[in-house]
């Protein structure tokens, strides 16, 4: 399998995942205070939204690469 087909499949899978989940979320932990034996940590959840048009564009781009329609 050549690199072009691998990129096409990754675009299609990534676009489908973006449409299915709508984004990514992750948690970051920061240490706010340390007073003797007491430690205070704060966990924050962050969300990165992926627009629907970006998922659709990734799928269309992957299909075009896979079928060779974008090639002259």
N, C-alpha and C positions, 0 to 999 in steps of 0.2 A: 504494500500500500504506500503510495507516495504522500508527500507532505501536504499536497493540495487536498486530497481526500480526507486526511486526518483533520485538517483545519475545518473543512466543510462539516464533518460529523460533529466536531466540538462546537461549532456555531449552532447547529441544529439542536443538539442536546442542551446547550446553554440557554438558547432562546426558549425551548420548551420548559426548562426549569424556571426561567424568569417569569413566564406566563403562569406557571402552576403556583409558585410561591409568592410572587410579587416583590421579592426583595430578600435581603439578608439581615440577620440580627446577630449581634455579638455582645458579650458582657465584658466590661473592663473594671478591674478592681484597683483602687488606689488606697494607699495608707494615709490616713488623715492625722492620726495622733498616736503617740506612744508615750504613755505615762507609767513608768515603772513596769510592773508586770501586765498592765492593761494595754491592749492594742486595739485601735479603732480603725476598721477598714470599711470603705464604702464601695458598693458594687453598683454600677450604672449599666443599664441595658440600652444599647444604641441600635437603631434600625436604619438601613440603607434601602430606600425604595427604588425599584427598577421600573421605569414606565412601560406600559403595555406596548407602545410603539417600538421600543428598543428590543423587546422580545420578538416581536413580529419581524423587525428588520434583520435580526440575527438569523431567524429561521429562513427567511427569503434569501439572504446572502449565502447561507450554507447550501440551500437547494441549488442556487445558481452556480456555485462553485462545484458542487457534486455532479450536476448534469452537464456542465461545460458551456452553458448558454452565455456566460459573461466573457467567453474566450473567442478571439477572432481567428 
